[in-house]
Amino acid sequence: MAQLPNIPSPCIGICALDPATGRCSGCMRTTGEIAEWGGATNERRYEIVQLLRERRIAAGRVSDSDLRPRRRRRGGTASGT
């Protein structure tokens, strides 16, 4: 896998666990994903972000970017901008 750029936390500052789902009502991460984030590799962070995208779509909380197909860069390293 090509090197991924640093992936920022998906936290949006609305930190409250939903007792029904066990997920944060703001970012939709589980407590395990929240705890894991700080020490996670960018590859793992990418996996979590993709799970969050699927959860937002399933919950009807989508943006235009959630509905666009994702393209992965091939070969080489990603340049930071």
Biopython code that builds the backbone (N, CA, C, O; Angstrom):
import numpy as np
from Bio.PDB.StructureBuilder import StructureBuilder

atoms = [
    (1, "MET", "N", (0.850, -1.176, 0.000)),
    (1, "MET", "CA", (0.000, 0.000, 0.000)),
    (1, "MET", "C", (0.891, 1.232, 0.000)),
    (1, "MET", "O", (1.888, 1.278, 0.720)),
    (2, "ALA", "N", (0.538, 2.227, -0.800)),
    (2, "ALA", "CA", (1.284, 3.476, -0.836)),
    (2, "ALA", "C", (1.158, 4.169, 0.514)),
    (2, "ALA", "O", (0.176, 3.991, 1.236)),
    (3, "GLN", "N", (2.169, 4.957, 0.834)),
    (3, "GLN", "CA", (2.136, 5.677, 2.104)),
    (3, "GLN", "C", (0.965, 6.665, 2.100)),
    (3, "GLN", "O", (0.766, 7.407, 1.138)),
    (4, "LEU", "N", (0.207, 6.660, 3.174)),
    (4, "LEU", "CA", (-0.934, 7.556, 3.300)),
    (4, "LEU", "C", (-0.507, 8.842, 3.994)),
    (4, "LEU", "O", (0.396, 8.817, 4.831)),
    (5, "PRO", "N", (-1.138, 9.966, 3.662)),
    (5, "PRO", "CA", (-0.851, 11.194, 4.407)),
    (5, "PRO", "C", (-1.400, 11.058, 5.823)),
    (5, "PRO", "O", (-2.208, 10.170, 6.092)),
    (6, "ASN", "N", (-0.967, 11.933, 6.728)),
    (6, "ASN", "CA", (-1.510, 11.896, 8.084)),
    (6, "ASN", "C", (-3.011, 12.110, 8.030)),
    (6, "ASN", "O", (-3.499, 13.029, 7.371)),
    (7, "ILE", "N", (-3.729, 11.260, 8.723)),
    (7, "ILE", "CA", (-5.189, 11.335, 8.734)),
    (7, "ILE", "C", (-5.610, 11.948, 10.060)),
    (7, "ILE", "O", (-5.340, 11.380, 11.118)),
    (8, "PRO", "N", (-6.273, 13.112, 10.015)),
    (8, "PRO", "CA", (-6.676, 13.769, 11.267)),
    (8, "PRO", "C", (-7.837, 13.039, 11.940)),
    (8, "PRO", "O", (-8.557, 12.266, 11.307)),
    (9, "SER", "N", (-7.997, 13.297, 13.207)),
    (9, "SER", "CA", (-9.089, 12.701, 13.969)),
    (9, "SER", "C", (-10.435, 13.109, 13.382)),
    (9, "SER", "O", (-10.611, 14.258, 12.975)),
    (10, "PRO", "N", (-11.380, 12.183, 13.335)),
    (10, "PRO", "CA", (-12.710, 12.513, 12.839)),
    (10, "PRO", "C", (-13.592, 13.188, 13.902)),
    (10, "PRO", "O", (-14.762, 13.469, 13.644)),
    (11, "CYS", "N", (-13.038, 13.447, 15.086)),
    (11, "CYS", "CA", (-13.802, 14.089, 16.156)),
    (11, "CYS", "C", (-14.325, 15.441, 15.679)),
    (11, "CYS", "O", (-13.593, 16.230, 15.084)),
    (12, "ILE", "N", (-15.612, 15.694, 15.952)),
    (12, "ILE", "CA", (-16.201, 16.986, 15.583)),
    (12, "ILE", "C", (-16.600, 17.792, 16.816)),
    (12, "ILE", "O", (-17.325, 18.781, 16.706)),
    (13, "GLY", "N", (-16.130, 17.373, 17.982)),
    (13, "GLY", "CA", (-16.363, 18.119, 19.208)),
    (13, "GLY", "C", (-17.732, 17.914, 19.836)),
    (13, "GLY", "O", (-18.102, 18.641, 20.758)),
    (14, "ILE", "N", (-18.478, 16.951, 19.360)),
    (14, "ILE", "CA", (-19.766, 16.594, 19.967)),
    (14, "ILE", "C", (-19.564, 15.204, 20.563)),
    (14, "ILE", "O", (-19.889, 14.192, 19.941)),
    (15, "CYS", "N", (-19.026, 15.175, 21.767)),
    (15, "CYS", "CA", (-18.594, 13.915, 22.368)),
    (15, "CYS", "C", (-19.616, 13.411, 23.371)),
    (15, "CYS", "O", (-19.630, 13.835, 24.527)),
    (16, "ALA", "N", (-20.466, 12.509, 22.922)),
    (16, "ALA", "CA", (-21.481, 11.903, 23.778)),
    (16, "ALA", "C", (-21.763, 10.503, 23.250)),
    (16, "ALA", "O", (-22.090, 10.323, 22.077)),
    (17, "LEU", "N", (-21.633, 9.520, 24.127)),
    (17, "LEU", "CA", (-21.892, 8.151, 23.703)),
    (17, "LEU", "C", (-23.388, 7.880, 23.660)),
    (17, "LEU", "O", (-24.119, 8.193, 24.600)),
    (18, "ASP", "N", (-23.820, 7.304, 22.572)),
    (18, "ASP", "CA", (-25.206, 6.893, 22.404)),
    (18, "ASP", "C", (-25.350, 5.529, 23.072)),
    (18, "ASP", "O", (-24.729, 4.563, 22.629)),
    (19, "PRO", "N", (-26.158, 5.430, 24.129)),
    (19, "PRO", "CA", (-26.270, 4.144, 24.828)),
    (19, "PRO", "C", (-26.837, 3.026, 23.963)),
    (19, "PRO", "O", (-26.545, 1.855, 24.202)),
    (20, "ALA", "N", (-27.632, 3.365, 22.973)),
    (20, "ALA", "CA", (-28.236, 2.339, 22.116)),
    (20, "ALA", "C", (-27.211, 1.693, 21.193)),
    (20, "ALA", "O", (-27.263, 0.488, 20.949)),
    (21, "THR", "N", (-26.271, 2.501, 20.675)),
    (21, "THR", "CA", (-25.304, 1.973, 19.708)),
    (21, "THR", "C", (-23.911, 1.774, 20.297)),
    (21, "THR", "O", (-23.114, 1.008, 19.754)),
    (22, "GLY", "N", (-23.610, 2.460, 21.408)),
    (22, "GLY", "CA", (-22.271, 2.395, 21.982)),
    (22, "GLY", "C", (-21.270, 3.219, 21.191)),
    (22, "GLY", "O", (-20.059, 3.055, 21.344)),
    (23, "ARG", "N", (-21.781, 4.110, 20.343)),
    (23, "ARG", "CA", (-20.918, 4.951, 19.511)),
    (23, "ARG", "C", (-21.078, 6.408, 19.900)),
    (23, "ARG", "O", (-22.097, 6.808, 20.465)),
    (24, "CYS", "N", (-20.056, 7.197, 19.590)),
    (24, "CYS", "CA", (-20.128, 8.632, 19.809)),
    (24, "CYS", "C", (-21.183, 9.203, 18.865)),
    (24, "CYS", "O", (-21.195, 8.883, 17.676)),
    (25, "SER", "N", (-22.062, 10.043, 19.390)),
    (25, "SER", "CA", (-23.106, 10.613, 18.539)),
    (25, "SER", "C", (-22.554, 11.674, 17.598)),
    (25, "SER", "O", (-23.223, 12.041, 16.632)),
    (26, "GLY", "N", (-21.354, 12.175, 17.854)),
    (26, "GLY", "CA", (-20.736, 13.153, 16.964)),
    (26, "GLY", "C", (-19.995, 12.504, 15.809)),
    (26, "GLY", "O", (-20.373, 12.673, 14.650)),
    (27, "CYS", "N", (-18.933, 11.756, 16.125)),
    (27, "CYS", "CA", (-18.077, 11.190, 15.066)),
    (27, "CYS", "C", (-18.460, 9.769, 14.664)),
    (27, "CYS", "O", (-17.997, 9.270, 13.638)),
    (28, "MET", "N", (-19.293, 9.120, 15.456)),
    (28, "MET", "CA", (-19.792, 7.770, 15.197)),
    (28, "MET", "C", (-18.758, 6.660, 15.431)),
    (28, "MET", "O", (-18.955, 5.525, 14.996)),
    (29, "ARG", "N", (-17.648, 6.995, 16.127)),
    (29, "ARG", "CA", (-16.684, 5.946, 16.468)),
    (29, "ARG", "C", (-17.136, 5.203, 17.719)),
    (29, "ARG", "O", (-17.844, 5.751, 18.563)),
    (30, "THR", "N", (-16.713, 3.941, 17.823)),
    (30, "THR", "CA", (-16.931, 3.171, 19.041)),
    (30, "THR", "C", (-15.897, 3.616, 20.067)),
    (30, "THR", "O", (-14.922, 4.282, 19.719)),
    (31, "THR", "N", (-16.104, 3.253, 21.322)),
    (31, "THR", "CA", (-15.117, 3.611, 22.345)),
    (31, "THR", "C", (-13.771, 2.961, 22.034)),
    (31, "THR", "O", (-12.725, 3.555, 22.297)),
    (32, "GLY", "N", (-13.783, 1.762, 21.484)),
    (32, "GLY", "CA", (-12.542, 1.096, 21.103)),
    (32, "GLY", "C", (-11.800, 1.845, 20.010)),
    (32, "GLY", "O", (-10.577, 1.978, 20.062)),
    (33, "GLU", "N", (-12.536, 2.335, 19.023)),
    (33, "GLU", "CA", (-11.915, 3.099, 17.932)),
    (33, "GLU", "C", (-11.366, 4.427, 18.433)),
    (33, "GLU", "O", (-10.312, 4.879, 17.984)),
    (34, "ILE", "N", (-12.086, 5.055, 19.369)),
    (34, "ILE", "CA", (-11.607, 6.310, 19.948)),
    (34, "ILE", "C", (-10.312, 6.071, 20.713)),
    (34, "ILE", "O", (-9.350, 6.822, 20.555)),
    (35, "ALA", "N", (-10.281, 5.030, 21.541)),
    (35, "ALA", "CA", (-9.093, 4.710, 22.328)),
    (35, "ALA", "C", (-7.913, 4.318, 21.445)),
    (35, "ALA", "O", (-6.766, 4.636, 21.760)),
    (36, "GLU", "N", (-8.186, 3.641, 20.363)),
    (36, "GLU", "CA", (-7.150, 3.153, 19.452)),
    (36, "GLU", "C", (-6.537, 4.264, 18.605)),
    (36, "GLU", "O", (-5.377, 4.155, 18.210)),
    (37, "TRP", "N", (-7.276, 5.320, 18.318)),
    (37, "TRP", "CA", (-6.902, 6.324, 17.331)),
    (37, "TRP", "C", (-5.498, 6.889, 17.538)),
    (37, "TRP", "O", (-4.721, 6.942, 16.584)),
    (38, "GLY", "N", (-5.153, 7.307, 18.740)),
    (38, "GLY", "CA", (-3.873, 7.967, 18.999)),
    (38, "GLY", "C", (-2.660, 7.136, 18.607)),
    (38, "GLY", "O", (-1.665, 7.686, 18.137)),
    (39, "GLY", "N", (-2.725, 5.839, 18.788)),
    (39, "GLY", "CA", (-1.595, 4.972, 18.469)),
    (39, "GLY", "C", (-1.743, 4.212, 17.165)),
    (39, "GLY", "O", (-0.900, 3.381, 16.830)),
    (40, "ALA", "N", (-2.807, 4.490, 16.427)),
    (40, "ALA", "CA", (-3.079, 3.745, 15.193)),
    (40, "ALA", "C", (-2.200, 4.213, 14.039)),
    (40, "ALA", "O", (-1.852, 5.390, 13.943)),
    (41, "THR", "N", (-1.851, 3.283, 13.173)),
    (41, "THR", "CA", (-1.128, 3.626, 11.951)),
    (41, "THR", "C", (-2.085, 4.357, 11.012)),
    (41, "THR", "O", (-3.302, 4.295, 11.191)),
    (42, "ASN", "N", (-1.541, 5.040, 10.022)),
    (42, "ASN", "CA", (-2.406, 5.703, 9.048)),
    (42, "ASN", "C", (-3.251, 4.698, 8.284)),
    (42, "ASN", "O", (-4.371, 5.017, 7.884)),
    (43, "GLU", "N", (-2.740, 3.491, 8.073)),
    (43, "GLU", "CA", (-3.524, 2.465, 7.386)),
    (43, "GLU", "C", (-4.750, 2.098, 8.218)),
    (43, "GLU", "O", (-5.849, 1.960, 7.682)),
    (44, "ARG", "N", (-4.558, 1.940, 9.537)),
    (44, "ARG", "CA", (-5.682, 1.608, 10.417)),
    (44, "ARG", "C", (-6.643, 2.785, 10.510)),
    (44, "ARG", "O", (-7.859, 2.594, 10.514)),
    (45, "ARG", "N", (-6.107, 4.005, 10.585)),
    (45, "ARG", "CA", (-6.966, 5.184, 10.622)),
    (45, "ARG", "C", (-7.824, 5.253, 9.353)),
    (45, "ARG", "O", (-9.006, 5.594, 9.414)),
    (46, "TYR", "N", (-7.232, 4.932, 8.226)),
    (46, "TYR", "CA", (-7.970, 4.916, 6.964)),
    (46, "TYR", "C", (-9.120, 3.910, 7.039)),
    (46, "TYR", "O", (-10.233, 4.197, 6.596)),
    (47, "GLU", "N", (-8.845, 2.726, 7.603)),
    (47, "GLU", "CA", (-9.888, 1.708, 7.754)),
    (47, "GLU", "C", (-11.037, 2.232, 8.624)),
    (47, "GLU", "O", (-12.211, 2.045, 8.304)),
    (48, "ILE", "N", (-10.673, 2.891, 9.730)),
    (48, "ILE", "CA", (-11.705, 3.428, 10.626)),
    (48, "ILE", "C", (-12.524, 4.494, 9.908)),
    (48, "ILE", "O", (-13.751, 4.500, 10.012)),
    (49, "VAL", "N", (-11.871, 5.391, 9.185)),
    (49, "VAL", "CA", (-12.568, 6.446, 8.456)),
    (49, "VAL", "C", (-13.536, 5.841, 7.435)),
    (49, "VAL", "O", (-14.632, 6.366, 7.241)),
    (50, "GLN", "N", (-13.149, 4.758, 6.789)),
    (50, "GLN", "CA", (-14.040, 4.106, 5.833)),
    (50, "GLN", "C", (-15.254, 3.497, 6.543)),
    (50, "GLN", "O", (-16.371, 3.549, 6.027)),
    (51, "LEU", "N", (-15.029, 2.917, 7.733)),
    (51, "LEU", "CA", (-16.150, 2.390, 8.519)),
    (51, "LEU", "C", (-17.105, 3.516, 8.906)),
    (51, "LEU", "O", (-18.324, 3.348, 8.867)),
    (52, "LEU", "N", (-16.541, 4.664, 9.281)),
    (52, "LEU", "CA", (-17.369, 5.805, 9.669)),
    (52, "LEU", "C", (-18.202, 6.289, 8.492)),
    (52, "LEU", "O", (-19.366, 6.654, 8.656)),
    (53, "ARG", "N", (-17.610, 6.290, 7.315)),
    (53, "ARG", "CA", (-18.338, 6.686, 6.099)),
    (53, "ARG", "C", (-19.538, 5.766, 5.879)),
    (53, "ARG", "O", (-20.637, 6.229, 5.577)),
    (54, "GLU", "N", (-19.317, 4.467, 6.032)),
    (54, "GLU", "CA", (-20.411, 3.497, 5.875)),
    (54, "GLU", "C", (-21.493, 3.729, 6.928)),
    (54, "GLU", "O", (-22.682, 3.640, 6.624)),
    (55, "ARG", "N", (-21.086, 4.027, 8.166)),
    (55, "ARG", "CA", (-22.056, 4.277, 9.233)),
    (55, "ARG", "C", (-22.864, 5.543, 8.961)),
    (55, "ARG", "O", (-24.076, 5.567, 9.177)),
    (56, "ARG", "N", (-22.192, 6.600, 8.484)),
    (56, "ARG", "CA", (-22.915, 7.842, 8.167)),
    (56, "ARG", "C", (-23.934, 7.600, 7.064)),
    (56, "ARG", "O", (-25.068, 8.073, 7.150)),
    (57, "ILE", "N", (-23.541, 6.872, 6.034)),
    (57, "ILE", "CA", (-24.460, 6.573, 4.932)),
    (57, "ILE", "C", (-25.655, 5.764, 5.449)),
    (57, "ILE", "O", (-26.799, 6.062, 5.104)),
    (58, "ALA", "N", (-25.397, 4.746, 6.271)),
    (58, "ALA", "CA", (-26.475, 3.913, 6.810)),
    (58, "ALA", "C", (-27.414, 4.721, 7.702)),
    (58, "ALA", "O", (-28.610, 4.437, 7.769)),
    (59, "ALA", "N", (-26.868, 5.735, 8.392)),
    (59, "ALA", "CA", (-27.675, 6.553, 9.294)),
    (59, "ALA", "C", (-28.316, 7.741, 8.586)),
    (59, "ALA", "O", (-29.077, 8.489, 9.199)),
    (60, "GLY", "N", (-28.013, 7.921, 7.294)),
    (60, "GLY", "CA", (-28.567, 9.047, 6.551)),
    (60, "GLY", "C", (-27.892, 10.369, 6.883)),
    (60, "GLY", "O", (-28.465, 11.430, 6.639)),
    (61, "ARG", "N", (-26.696, 10.323, 7.429)),
    (61, "ARG", "CA", (-25.940, 11.531, 7.789)),
    (61, "ARG", "C", (-24.792, 11.698, 6.799)),
    (61, "ARG", "O", (-23.627, 11.518, 7.155)),
    (62, "VAL", "N", (-25.115, 12.033, 5.585)),
    (62, "VAL", "CA", (-24.106, 12.067, 4.533)),
    (62, "VAL", "C", (-23.869, 13.469, 3.997)),
    (62, "VAL", "O", (-24.719, 14.355, 4.083)),
    (63, "SER", "N", (-22.691, 13.628, 3.448)),
    (63, "SER", "CA", (-22.357, 14.836, 2.713)),
    (63, "SER", "C", (-22.085, 14.423, 1.271)),
    (63, "SER", "O", (-22.050, 13.233, 0.959)),
    (64, "ASP", "N", (-21.894, 15.395, 0.402)),
    (64, "ASP", "CA", (-21.581, 15.076, -0.992)),
    (64, "ASP", "C", (-20.328, 14.215, -1.086)),
    (64, "ASP", "O", (-20.257, 13.301, -1.907)),
    (65, "SER", "N", (-19.335, 14.508, -0.241)),
    (65, "SER", "CA", (-18.082, 13.742, -0.313)),
    (65, "SER", "C", (-18.276, 12.290, 0.113)),
    (65, "SER", "O", (-17.549, 11.413, -0.355)),
    (66, "ASP", "N", (-19.236, 12.021, 0.988)),
    (66, "ASP", "CA", (-19.507, 10.634, 1.384)),
    (66, "ASP", "C", (-20.033, 9.812, 0.226)),
    (66, "ASP", "O", (-19.819, 8.601, 0.171)),
    (67, "LEU", "N", (-20.715, 10.457, -0.691)),
    (67, "LEU", "CA", (-21.353, 9.727, -1.786)),
    (67, "LEU", "C", (-20.463, 9.567, -3.012)),
    (67, "LEU", "O", (-20.784, 8.793, -3.914)),
    (68, "ARG", "N", (-19.344, 10.294, -3.053)),
    (68, "ARG", "CA", (-18.410, 10.147, -4.183)),
    (68, "ARG", "C", (-17.576, 8.891, -3.999)),
    (68, "ARG", "O", (-17.195, 8.563, -2.876)),
    (69, "PRO", "N", (-17.287, 8.188, -5.079)),
    (69, "PRO", "CA", (-16.399, 7.021, -4.970)),
    (69, "PRO", "C", (-15.006, 7.471, -4.570)),
    (69, "PRO", "O", (-14.557, 8.551, -4.953)),
    (70, "ARG", "N", (-14.332, 6.646, -3.805)),
    (70, "ARG", "CA", (-12.976, 6.945, -3.365)),
    (70, "ARG", "C", (-11.987, 6.375, -4.356)),
    (70, "ARG", "O", (-12.155, 5.258, -4.847)),
    (71, "ARG", "N", (-10.964, 7.140, -4.644)),
    (71, "ARG", "CA", (-9.881, 6.658, -5.510)),
    (71, "ARG", "C", (-8.626, 6.541, -4.682)),
    (71, "ARG", "O", (-8.285, 7.450, -3.925)),
    (72, "ARG", "N", (-7.949, 5.442, -4.820)),
    (72, "ARG", "CA", (-6.693, 5.217, -4.122)),
    (72, "ARG", "C", (-5.561, 5.551, -5.059)),
    (72, "ARG", "O", (-5.610, 5.220, -6.244)),
    (73, "ARG", "N", (-4.551, 6.199, -4.544)),
    (73, "ARG", "CA", (-3.368, 6.483, -5.353)),
    (73, "ARG", "C", (-2.611, 5.193, -5.577)),
    (73, "ARG", "O", (-2.544, 4.332, -4.700)),
    (74, "ARG", "N", (-2.045, 5.073, -6.756)),
    (74, "ARG", "CA", (-1.287, 3.862, -7.081)),
    (74, "ARG", "C", (0.183, 4.183, -7.132)),
    (74, "ARG", "O", (0.606, 5.167, -7.739)),
    (75, "GLY", "N", (0.965, 3.325, -6.478)),
    (75, "GLY", "CA", (2.414, 3.446, -6.520)),
    (75, "GLY", "C", (2.934, 4.735, -5.917)),
    (75, "GLY", "O", (2.160, 5.662, -5.674)),
    (76, "GLY", "N", (4.229, 4.808, -5.673)),
    (76, "GLY", "CA", (4.852, 6.012, -5.150)),
    (76, "GLY", "C", (4.350, 6.360, -3.774)),
    (76, "GLY", "O", (3.680, 5.563, -3.119)),
    (77, "THR", "N", (4.682, 7.564, -3.341)),
    (77, "THR", "CA", (4.243, 8.027, -2.055)),
    (77, "THR", "C", (3.320, 9.227, -2.228)),
    (77, "THR", "O", (3.416, 9.968, -3.206)),
    (78, "ALA", "N", (2.458, 9.398, -1.296)),
    (78, "ALA", "CA", (1.537, 10.546, -1.365)),
    (78, "ALA", "C", (2.274, 11.797, -0.931)),
    (78, "ALA", "O", (3.021, 11.778, 0.048)),
    (79, "SER", "N", (2.067, 12.878, -1.653)),
    (79, "SER", "CA", (2.717, 14.121, -1.264)),
    (79, "SER", "C", (1.780, 14.912, -0.378)),
    (79, "SER", "O", (0.571, 14.936, -0.607)),
    (80, "GLY", "N", (2.332, 15.555, 0.626)),
    (80, "GLY", "CA", (1.511, 16.358, 1.530)),
    (80, "GLY", "C", (1.225, 17.718, 0.924)),
    (80, "GLY", "O", (2.081, 18.313, 0.268)),
    (81, "THR", "N", (0.015, 18.202, 1.150)),
    (81, "THR", "CA", (-0.340, 19.538, 0.653)),
    (81, "THR", "C", (-0.830, 20.373, 1.773)),
    (81, "THR", "O", (-1.181, 21.535, 1.569)),
]
sb = StructureBuilder()
sb.init_structure("model")
sb.init_model(0)
sb.init_chain("A")
sb.init_seg("    ")
for serial, (resi, resn, name, xyz) in enumerate(atoms, 1):
    if name == "N":
        sb.init_residue(resn, " ", resi, " ")
    sb.init_atom(name, np.array(xyz, "f"), 0.0, 1.0, " ", f" {name:<3s}", serial, name[0])
structure = sb.get_structure()
